[in-house]
Each structure stands twice: as C-alpha cells, then as structure tokens.
Amino acid sequence: MPAKNRHTVTVDKIITGGHGLAKLADGMLIMIPFVLPGEKVVVAIEKRKKSFAEATLLEVLTPSPQRVKPACPSFGSCGGCHLQHGDYPSQLAIKESILRDLLSGNQEWSAEHLESIFQPALASPAPFHYRQRIRLQVDDSGRIGFFERRSHAVVDIETCPLAAAPLNDVLGRFRAIAAFQKLLPHTEALELLLSPLTDQVEVIVRLRRKPRAADQQAATSLAETIERVQAVWLAGEGFVMSGPFIANEANEVALKHLAFALPKNLAGRELVFRFEAGGFCQVNQQQNERLIGQLLEWAEVGQEDAVLDLFCGMGNFSLPLALKSRKVVGTDLQRSSIRGAKNNAQDNHLQNCLFLRADALEAIREFKKTTEQFDLILLDPPRHGCREILPLLGDLGSKKIVYISCDPATLIRDLKDLHGFGFHLRKIQAVDMFPQTCHIECIALLSKV
C-alpha cells in the first residue's frame, strides 16, 4: 500500500452505524470500522466524499483497555456484528453516547434538561446467544450464512454466537441431511425460529420458486429427522407460505406454532403468548421482559385508565398493560398480528382488550369521530417512525405517551415534533436489545403540560 495512503489518527468517538470518527491532519473527518474511542490507529482511505471519507483499519497502535478478542471467527467479514471487539460495558457506553449526541444536537432540550431525564442504558442479561430467531442467506453455491459487510456475498457460517443454542443445534444438523440438500439448490434464505416455551424450533425455507410435491416431502422429512424441529414452512416471493410440515407423531403443540411466557412477577400473573411463524416478535426474550417492566414502571397506569397501543403486534405490550388498566385498545395493519393479539387475549382470559386491524392514522381519525379518549398512548412503530400521526395524538385526551423505537434518529425526529405539539420529554433510555451490534432500541416517556 502506498505510504501516502497510510494515516495515523486517534478515534474521537463511535457514531451511528458503529463507525469510529476521527480527523486527518487536513481536518477531513473519517469513519473507521472496528475501533473504540481513544484508540490510536493506522488507517487507509477507501473512499472520499464531500464532507467525510471512509477508511479501512490497518493497525491498532494504542488499543483501548476495553478491546477484547471477538468471540466469532467471522467477525469483520460477516456484516451482522459491529462491536464484538469491545467488552460489554464499553458497548453500552457507546450506545448511550450515540443517543446523547443525537439528542444534544437539538435546541428543543437544554443540556441540563437532558442530563436530568437521561437514564443509563438497560443492559441485556445475555450479551451472547440471545437471539430467538435468525435469518440466513443462501447463495448459488450453497453457502449458508450472513451477508458480508457492505456486500451481498454470503459469509458461510456453522454457528452464530448471537443465536440461541437450539438454533445453532438445528443449523449444525441441517447440512448433513439429504432432505435439506434437495431443498438447498432452490433456497434463497433460511429462517430459524425458537419457541422459548418449548425449546423447539420452527424453520421457514424461502424458495426461489413455488414449492413442488418433492419440496413438501423434503420439508416433512426434515421435521421427522430432527426431533427439535416442530414444523417446517415453505415460503417465497409471489406465493402464500405453505405448511406446517410436521412429523407424523407431532403433538398438538406443533400446530400452535411459537410461544413464550412472561413471568408472574412482571405484570401480576403469568401471560403466555403464541405467534405465527413469519410474524413479528422481539428477538431477545430476556431483554423483552426487562423492556416490558420498564414500560409498566414508567406508564404508571391504574385500574381506571384506558390505553391505546398503536402498532400493537400480537399483544406483547398490550396484555401486560391490560392487567394494570381498565381497558386496552390495540391497532395494527398486519392480519396475523391482530389475529395473534385476539387469540392471546382470549387464551389468557383477558376481557378488557379490543384489537382492531387498522392503519394507525385511520384508527386515530375514527377515535376522534367517536370522541374516544385515552389516558396513555403507546407508540412502537416500524423503523421509519410515525410522523404522520403525531399532530392528531393531542386530540385523544392523553396526557402521557410512551414511545418505543428501534431507530434513535427517527425517534428523536418524532420527539421533536411531539415537543412542538405540547408533549414534553420526561425520560429516555437506550435499551440494548441487540448486543454486539450497533443497533439501539430506545424507550421514551412524554407528558403533556
């Protein structure tokens, strides 16, 4: 490498996306992967843009005390993880710092106010083996793994240190099974989903073409061959997911799909949730319980309160809130989510839940027509946020909003809008739902003056 493209810099901080930020001698900002704050490193410029450059890490001259050997041999090539080179406390500090920086760049909140409302990051009980679902890519050569960093090339993996042990067990056994080898040439992706209540696994094989009789036979054979696999599904673009393909001796549990339980001490009694393969659920179940506990603590709902849970999914937050409140109304646009929410409320003998399949904006407009009022509004929108509904929330009577988000940038954009509509930020916290990665879940509490 030419000497002129070797630069020695000191990392200032880690920014959104997990990149380190540093400056060249000429003042140009550069972004560097796989570094930690304070490290002195040697880099090569890979790509120059108008206001910054992207660099490749060549050597760490002065490592951070928090630098550790990554647990995964594919770290650095696989694009799934960004922070395995840092110990867990340093990862939490990085995520807190990113959230603080995003907040402090806005005039809506003073530094003093932010300091008073900012809560320490909520740590995950398990930094590894926490994921209860993974999606692996399959290329034309039959490699199974995750996309390479900044590429669509597949990094072949045998096990993933973020995946729960039963998922790695199933993945390890799949490759040697003749039935799977028959499906492999037609497969573009493979999803493994753990049912925490039973420790069983369901598999979604995503095909490049419509399934044929031989594919269905192979799917059934997979379920019969691996005892831990309770069901196999065949899915893909342009056709309805088919299945479940199950072993002949499979019991009724296999037909009820995936399930997890929330402990009694969380909301007053145990709650059991079932959800369909392909439906949404949090990937980190232990951290999901901690997030629900934080929600209940901040929301402070009482037995006379009415709650609106927009983007309710299969009732993950709605049902614990229903145990504390007079009633909960949940809305979601996905059919399977509302079907799951209704079934979960019924199975848990909750009579004070109403779930509606509706777009959030249309649902709010209907509530306005009927003058329906709520004491708490819960927002848990997709990554792009919910900016279009924010101007209408003040008409629903609520003095309190809890906003849960998987994208801090869109969260803060929406919090700024809510500030303009009279909802003031009272608490905010990073929730580490995805250790070893740069992704940050957040929870925020707002109240209306």
MARMI-855191 format. One line per field, with one value per residue (C-alpha): x, y, z; residue in one letter. Coordinates in Angstrom, 3 decimals, always signed. Layout:
# MARMI-855191
xx	X_...
yy	Y_...
zz	Z_...
residu	A_...
END
This chain:
# MARMI-855191
xx	+0.000_+1.376_+2.755_+0.741_-2.459_-1.414_-2.681_-2.275_-5.287_-6.925_-10.541_-12.732_-15.977_-18.275_-21.206_-24.427_-23.630_-20.825_-18.052_-15.306_-14.964_-11.536_-9.824_-6.987_-4.217_-6.024_-9.201_-11.130_-13.478_-13.066_-15.155_-13.401_-14.960_-13.912_-12.318_-13.028_-12.943_-9.456_-7.574_-4.609_-4.852_-3.379_-5.922_-6.145_-8.632_-11.028_-13.478_-13.608_-16.894_-17.768_-17.643_-16.013_-14.045_-14.420_-11.334_-10.102_-8.433_-4.857_-3.374_-4.240_-1.224_-2.730_-5.620_-8.386_-8.436_-11.917_-10.721_-11.281_-10.808_-14.077_-15.950_-16.842_-14.184_-16.235_-16.323_-15.050_-16.156_-19.735_-21.868_-24.083_-21.997_-20.199_-18.952_-17.592_-14.118_-15.312_-16.225_-19.882_-19.677_-17.967_-20.754_-23.355_-21.317_-21.072_-24.828_-25.521_-23.072_-24.703_-28.135_-26.828_-25.183_-28.364_-30.405_-27.959_-27.981_-31.494_-32.483_-35.733_-33.932_-31.299_-28.199_-29.446_-32.824_-31.253_-28.957_-31.945_-34.016_-31.330_-31.377_-28.448_-28.695_-30.732_-28.242_-29.164_-28.989_-27.198_-24.692_-24.431_-26.833_-29.827_-31.459_-34.537_-34.689_-32.117_-32.362_-29.540_-28.861_-28.154_-26.149_-25.960_-23.031_-24.998_-23.177_-25.352_-24.671_-24.968_-24.150_-20.592_-20.108_-21.217_-21.847_-24.348_-21.703_-22.547_-20.137_-20.567_-21.119_-21.514_-22.738_-23.657_-22.668_-25.712_-28.173_-29.780_-28.220_-31.198_-30.960_-27.261_-28.038_-30.582_-28.365_-25.469_-27.559_-29.280_-26.294_-25.859_-29.494_-30.327_-33.790_-32.234_-29.691_-32.639_-34.107_-30.807_-30.407_-33.820_-33.393_-32.529_-32.895_-33.454_-35.167_-34.830_-37.282_-37.116_-40.230_-38.917_-41.772_-40.870_-37.247_-38.463_-37.584_-39.618_-37.954_-39.016_-37.337_-37.613_-37.576_-36.720_-39.760_-43.134_-42.848_-43.435_-44.531_-40.903_-40.178_-43.115_-41.906_-38.421_-39.862_-41.792_-38.679_-36.732_-39.313_-39.233_-35.430_-34.640_-36.563_-36.100_-37.820_-41.547_-42.533_-41.132_-42.685_-42.086_-42.258_-41.108_-41.983_-45.253_-46.879_-48.543_-46.463_-47.346_-47.207_-46.759_-44.973_-44.614_-43.601_-46.425_-46.202_-46.164_-48.416_-50.832_-48.112_-46.586_-49.782_-49.897_-46.670_-44.289_-44.800_-43.190_-44.296_-43.932_-43.331_-45.889_-43.773_-43.779_-47.451_-49.160_-49.708_-48.107_-49.006_-48.466_-48.104_-48.364_-47.389_-47.248_-44.092_-43.268_-44.947_-43.073_-41.738_-38.784_-35.600_-34.228_-36.790_-34.970_-34.484_-38.088_-39.148_-36.966_-38.387_-41.955_-41.036_-39.675_-42.788_-45.083_-42.984_-42.953_-46.555_-47.990_-51.404_-54.226_-57.385_-59.432_-57.126_-57.747_-54.713_-54.238_-51.498_-50.816_-48.717_-49.674_-48.397_-49.546_-50.086_-46.588_-47.173_-50.976_-51.617_-49.336_-50.911_-54.391_-53.639_-52.953_-55.653_-59.397_-59.079_-56.585_-57.342_-54.665_-54.361_-52.118_-52.305_-50.927_-53.663_-51.566_-50.626_-54.237_-55.266_-52.482_-53.374_-57.026_-56.092_-53.556_-56.093_-58.642_-56.167_-55.068_-58.717_-58.461_-61.843_-60.703_-58.828_-60.072_-57.866_-58.578_-56.937_-56.398_-53.817_-52.755_-53.766_-57.215_-57.735_-56.976_-59.383_-62.121_-61.389_-61.694_-65.110_-66.358_-64.633_-62.835_-60.309_-57.223_-55.079_-51.950_-50.839_-48.132_-46.201_-43.992_-43.818_-41.647_-38.141_-39.347_-41.337_-44.870_-44.574_-47.907_-49.990_-48.250_-50.334_-53.509_-52.448_-53.294_-56.959_-57.266_-57.131_-53.928_-51.549_-48.912_-47.123_-44.577_-42.614_-40.566_-38.306_-35.680_-34.199_-32.903_-32.725_-36.406_-37.334_-35.672_-37.222_-40.638_-39.869_-39.073_-42.453_-44.233_-42.442_-43.974_-47.406_-47.064_-45.697_-42.546_-39.792_-39.557_-37.354_-35.345_-33.242_-31.271_-32.352_-29.718_-31.931_-29.106_-25.721_-22.596_-24.330_-24.694_-28.499_-30.162_-33.677_-34.984_-37.875_-39.062_-41.701_-43.541_-46.225_-48.434_-48.292
yy	+0.000_+3.456_+5.273_+8.369_+6.435_+5.404_+7.769_+7.672_+9.068_+8.988_+7.889_+10.586_+8.631_+5.994_+7.235_+5.791_+2.656_+1.650_+3.552_+5.421_+9.106_+10.700_+13.560_+13.545_+16.117_+18.316_+18.317_+15.839_+13.667_+9.939_+6.950_+3.734_+0.343_-1.903_+0.744_+2.071_+5.610_+6.896_+4.336_+5.414_+3.569_+3.375_+3.568_+3.710_+5.940_+3.807_+6.357_+10.149_+12.026_+15.721_+16.135_+12.928_+9.869_+6.164_+4.348_+0.803_-0.155_-1.348_-1.451_-0.585_+1.207_+2.035_-0.309_+0.681_-1.134_-2.248_-4.004_-7.793_-10.696_-11.167_-14.366_-15.087_-16.142_-14.452_-11.057_-8.393_-10.205_-11.050_-7.921_-8.985_-7.624_-4.307_-4.132_-7.569_-6.037_-4.119_-5.566_-5.374_-2.310_-0.389_-1.347_+0.063_+3.252_+3.625_+3.289_+5.774_+8.205_+7.879_+8.571_+11.539_+13.038_+12.720_+14.381_+17.182_+18.318_+19.724_+23.080_+21.727_+20.409_+22.127_+20.275_+20.494_+19.016_+16.147_+15.381_+15.160_+12.829_+10.565_+7.074_+4.592_+2.043_-1.046_-3.913_-7.242_-10.151_-12.188_-10.451_-13.642_-16.417_-14.135_-14.249_-16.456_-16.072_-15.737_-15.380_-16.849_-16.211_-18.985_-18.266_-20.114_-22.175_-23.453_-21.328_-20.645_-17.601_-13.844_-11.141_-9.900_-6.363_-3.859_-6.676_-9.310_-12.019_-14.720_-15.498_-19.188_-19.891_-23.044_-21.394_-17.858_-16.708_-14.419_-17.251_-19.297_-22.725_-24.676_-22.652_-23.469_-27.110_-27.286_-25.345_-27.686_-30.759_-29.427_-29.586_-33.360_-34.239_-35.468_-33.836_-30.418_-30.967_-31.483_-28.114_-26.243_-25.553_-23.822_-21.945_-18.237_-17.835_-19.872_-18.673_-20.480_-19.514_-20.665_-21.290_-20.295_-22.030_-25.451_-25.017_-26.329_-24.739_-23.890_-23.439_-21.273_-22.276_-19.381_-20.757_-19.078_-20.706_-22.137_-25.316_-28.665_-32.000_-33.098_-29.932_-30.643_-34.207_-32.919_-30.423_-33.190_-35.345_-32.534_-32.343_-36.121_-36.326_-33.610_-34.071_-30.439_-29.184_-28.974_-27.581_-26.592_-23.980_-23.189_-19.537_-17.126_-14.142_-14.399_-17.305_-17.949_-19.611_-23.311_-25.626_-26.569_-29.730_-31.770_-35.234_-37.783_-38.252_-34.497_-33.466_-30.571_-28.138_-28.237_-26.861_-23.926_-22.531_-20.466_-19.443_-17.654_-16.796_-13.646_-14.420_-13.731_-11.078_-8.871_-7.942_-9.738_-13.136_-15.284_-14.490_-16.950_-15.612_-17.559_-16.149_-17.408_-18.295_-15.259_-12.904_-10.323_-10.870_-9.403_-11.363_-11.052_-12.522_-11.821_-8.197_-8.029_-8.829_-6.018_-3.594_-4.515_-3.986_-0.534_+0.305_-0.657_+1.318_+4.476_+4.257_+4.068_+3.048_+2.482_+0.418_+3.355_+4.104_+3.458_+2.645_+2.925_+0.653_+1.694_-0.817_-3.450_-6.560_-9.771_-8.006_-8.109_-4.818_-4.712_-7.713_-6.671_-3.191_-4.760_-6.410_-2.966_-0.856_-0.601_-1.378_-1.559_-0.881_-2.169_-1.476_-2.964_-3.303_-6.847_-9.501_-12.167_-9.731_-8.831_-12.471_-13.339_-10.481_-11.552_-15.190_-14.271_-12.122_-14.927_-17.641_-15.505_-14.808_-11.048_-9.416_-5.790_-5.878_-4.758_-5.335_-3.691_-4.281_-0.719_+1.734_+3.917_+7.160_+5.880_+4.421_+7.765_+9.551_+7.087_+7.586_+11.352_+10.894_+8.857_+11.210_+8.198_+9.293_+7.528_+8.078_+6.553_+6.178_+3.632_+4.028_+1.225_+1.979_+0.475_+1.839_+4.832_+6.167_+7.575_+11.270_+11.398_+10.608_+12.864_+16.037_+14.117_+12.486_+15.529_+15.173_+11.793_+13.215_+11.515_+13.339_+10.630_+8.906_+6.111_+5.768_+2.618_+2.743_+0.659_+3.723_+6.579_+9.024_+8.735_+8.585_+11.933_+13.452_+12.376_+13.538_+16.997_+17.047_+15.926_+18.665_+21.142_+19.654_+20.150_+16.756_+17.188_+14.614_+13.298_+10.207_+8.483_+5.332_+3.145_-0.494_-2.965_-5.386_-6.299_-6.741_-6.936_-4.848_-1.107_-1.274_+0.636_+0.199_+3.136_+3.940_+7.479_+8.906_+12.143_+14.037_+16.954_+20.129
zz	+0.000_-0.893_+2.154_+1.272_+1.952_+5.444_+8.107_+11.880_+13.726_+17.155_+17.390_+18.890_+19.356_+17.870_+15.824_+14.418_+12.429_+14.789_+12.972_+14.750_+13.960_+13.601_+11.756_+9.251_+9.513_+6.955_+9.074_+6.918_+9.006_+8.510_+9.555_+10.591_+11.428_+14.330_+16.554_+20.041_+21.486_+22.289_+20.215_+18.106_+14.802_+11.312_+8.512_+4.731_+2.941_+0.966_-0.404_-0.269_-0.219_+0.045_+3.795_+5.022_+3.969_+4.648_+5.883_+6.447_+9.713_+9.137_+12.636_+16.235_+17.738_+21.124_+21.937_+24.313_+27.675_+26.650_+23.472_+23.532_+21.157_+19.203_+20.060_+16.431_+13.880_+11.136_+12.867_+10.492_+7.350_+8.382_+8.409_+11.309_+14.200_+14.628_+18.235_+19.224_+19.559_+22.643_+26.048_+27.005_+29.315_+26.510_+24.095_+26.485_+26.885_+23.103_+22.656_+25.437_+23.828_+20.387_+21.865_+23.879_+20.789_+18.738_+21.476_+22.221_+18.610_+19.067_+20.531_+21.961_+25.028_+27.122_+28.273_+31.862_+30.956_+29.016_+31.925_+34.269_+32.057_+30.561_+32.067_+31.979_+29.169_+30.025_+29.720_+28.184_+30.653_+27.967_+25.641_+23.536_+22.483_+22.974_+19.542_+19.306_+15.532_+12.769_+9.005_+6.948_+3.277_+0.761_-2.398_-5.709_-4.455_-1.471_+1.110_+4.157_+6.306_+6.588_+4.088_+4.086_+5.358_+2.693_+0.217_-0.869_-0.857_+1.695_+4.547_+5.282_+8.980_+11.017_+14.230_+15.263_+18.770_+18.899_+18.218_+20.990_+21.396_+19.956_+16.719_+16.343_+17.103_+14.275_+11.873_+12.539_+11.778_+8.662_+6.355_+6.718_+5.987_+2.484_+2.545_+3.128_+0.354_-2.002_-0.995_-0.924_-4.702_-4.723_-1.432_-1.142_+2.630_+5.760_+8.929_+12.251_+14.987_+18.576_+20.631_+24.098_+25.915_+24.485_+23.276_+19.920_+16.582_+13.512_+10.137_+7.210_+3.958_+1.495_-2.033_-5.334_-6.965_-5.992_-3.906_-5.571_-4.172_-3.748_-1.738_+0.560_+1.075_+1.883_+4.379_+6.125_+6.180_+7.879_+10.664_+11.050_+11.093_+13.651_+16.881_+17.908_+14.715_+15.404_+11.987_+8.597_+6.299_+2.631_+1.634_-1.062_-3.209_-5.134_-3.306_+0.035_+2.741_+2.920_+5.910_+8.613_+7.541_+10.714_+11.865_+11.839_+15.599_+16.272_+19.115_+19.279_+20.413_+16.934_+15.444_+17.869_+16.469_+18.592_+22.196_+25.108_+28.638_+30.709_+34.393_+37.097_+38.830_+35.725_+35.412_+38.288_+36.735_+34.055_+30.459_+27.605_+24.065_+20.847_+17.472_+13.926_+12.025_+9.928_+12.423_+14.466_+17.954_+19.840_+19.128_+22.686_+25.048_+28.322_+27.332_+26.140_+29.706_+31.052_+28.487_+29.478_+33.119_+32.301_+30.305_+33.179_+35.666_+33.540_+32.339_+35.884_+34.569_+37.054_+37.088_+35.754_+32.821_+29.131_+26.970_+23.214_+21.844_+18.276_+16.268_+18.854_+17.065_+18.747_+22.078_+23.577_+25.419_+25.281_+27.516_+30.413_+30.235_+30.252_+33.599_+35.081_+33.387_+32.732_+29.022_+26.172_+22.515_+20.134_+16.422_+13.758_+9.982_+9.788_+9.785_+11.503_+14.295_+15.095_+14.838_+17.295_+19.664_+19.803_+20.402_+23.081_+24.944_+24.781_+25.839_+28.806_+29.804_+29.382_+28.793_+28.631_+25.304_+21.902_+18.856_+15.520_+12.164_+11.010_+9.788_+12.733_+11.021_+10.053_+13.525_+15.180_+12.841_+13.820_+17.530_+17.014_+15.368_+18.316_+20.808_+22.324_+24.952_+26.327_+29.397_+27.850_+24.235_+23.433_+20.180_+18.871_+15.133_+12.382_+11.806_+9.782_+12.751_+12.756_+11.951_+10.098_+13.199_+15.721_+15.088_+15.972_+19.238_+21.355_+20.349_+22.080_+25.607_+26.699_+28.997_+28.630_+25.733_+25.844_+22.604_+21.900_+18.874_+17.072_+15.319_+17.505_+14.575_+13.655_+17.343_+18.033_+14.919_+16.214_+19.768_+18.377_+16.620_+19.789_+21.713_+19.288_+19.948_+23.716_+24.803_+26.873_+27.123_+30.708_+30.438_+27.719_+27.809_+25.421_+25.627_+24.464_+22.584_+20.173_+21.937_+19.728_+17.048_+16.527_+16.686_+19.524_+20.889_+22.939_+25.243_+25.923_+28.244_+27.388_+29.226_+28.264_+30.310
residu	M_P_A_K_N_R_H_T_V_T_V_D_K_I_I_T_G_G_H_G_L_A_K_L_A_D_G_M_L_I_M_I_P_F_V_L_P_G_E_K_V_V_V_A_I_E_K_R_K_K_S_F_A_E_A_T_L_L_E_V_L_T_P_S_P_Q_R_V_K_P_A_C_P_S_F_G_S_C_G_G_C_H_L_Q_H_G_D_Y_P_S_Q_L_A_I_K_E_S_I_L_R_D_L_L_S_G_N_Q_E_W_S_A_E_H_L_E_S_I_F_Q_P_A_L_A_S_P_A_P_F_H_Y_R_Q_R_I_R_L_Q_V_D_D_S_G_R_I_G_F_F_E_R_R_S_H_A_V_V_D_I_E_T_C_P_L_A_A_A_P_L_N_D_V_L_G_R_F_R_A_I_A_A_F_Q_K_L_L_P_H_T_E_A_L_E_L_L_L_S_P_L_T_D_Q_V_E_V_I_V_R_L_R_R_K_P_R_A_A_D_Q_Q_A_A_T_S_L_A_E_T_I_E_R_V_Q_A_V_W_L_A_G_E_G_F_V_M_S_G_P_F_I_A_N_E_A_N_E_V_A_L_K_H_L_A_F_A_L_P_K_N_L_A_G_R_E_L_V_F_R_F_E_A_G_G_F_C_Q_V_N_Q_Q_Q_N_E_R_L_I_G_Q_L_L_E_W_A_E_V_G_Q_E_D_A_V_L_D_L_F_C_G_M_G_N_F_S_L_P_L_A_L_K_S_R_K_V_V_G_T_D_L_Q_R_S_S_I_R_G_A_K_N_N_A_Q_D_N_H_L_Q_N_C_L_F_L_R_A_D_A_L_E_A_I_R_E_F_K_K_T_T_E_Q_F_D_L_I_L_L_D_P_P_R_H_G_C_R_E_I_L_P_L_L_G_D_L_G_S_K_K_I_V_Y_I_S_C_D_P_A_T_L_I_R_D_L_K_D_L_H_G_F_G_F_H_L_R_K_I_Q_A_V_D_M_F_P_Q_T_C_H_I_E_C_I_A_L_L_S_K_V
END
